[in-house]
Amino acid sequence: MGYSYTVAFLMLIFTCGMWPDSYHEQERLPAPNQRPHYRIMFYNVENLFDTRDNPVTDDDQFTPAGGMHWTYKRYKTKLMNICKVIVAAGGWHPPDVIGFCEVENDSVLHDLFENTPLSKYHYKVVHYDSPDRRGIDVALAYNRQTVEYLFSRKIKT
């Protein structure tokens, strides 16, 4: 698809912008003469769609009347399951940067980071719409308490 290059590029930009002085948690500070450690994960969330029909994209399958019978209850369950994986992957500390593929839009990521227990970690999202006919996108989330956002741009492939 070519979108993985976009995520890789965005992750490179973010890792270049991680500065030790952005850490506020004492236990996460590096020892003297040691580089800080960052947790970075990539997650294919496999068709994270909301239940609303977008007339611009071919997302009809992921509506209550569509072939997947995608209901609000199933959507909320999927969000909670993704939340559990992210928390488990991070151990006691959530990942600093999370790359995502197969998200429908920035709204589903907003729901993930604002309407689940992940809301306490202060993630921000970088997302661009792709030309995919179903509206499948890639995105990147970063914990703004541990990562400094420099910039991002869409790469046309």
Secondary structure, DSSP 8 states (H G I E B T S, - for coil): --HHHHHHHHHHHHHHT--GGG---GGGS--TT------EEEEEEEEE--SS--TTS--GGGSTTSTT---HHHHHHHHHHHHHHHHHHHTTS--SEEEEEEE--HHHHHHHHHSSGGGGG-EEEEE-----TT--EEEEEEETTT-----------
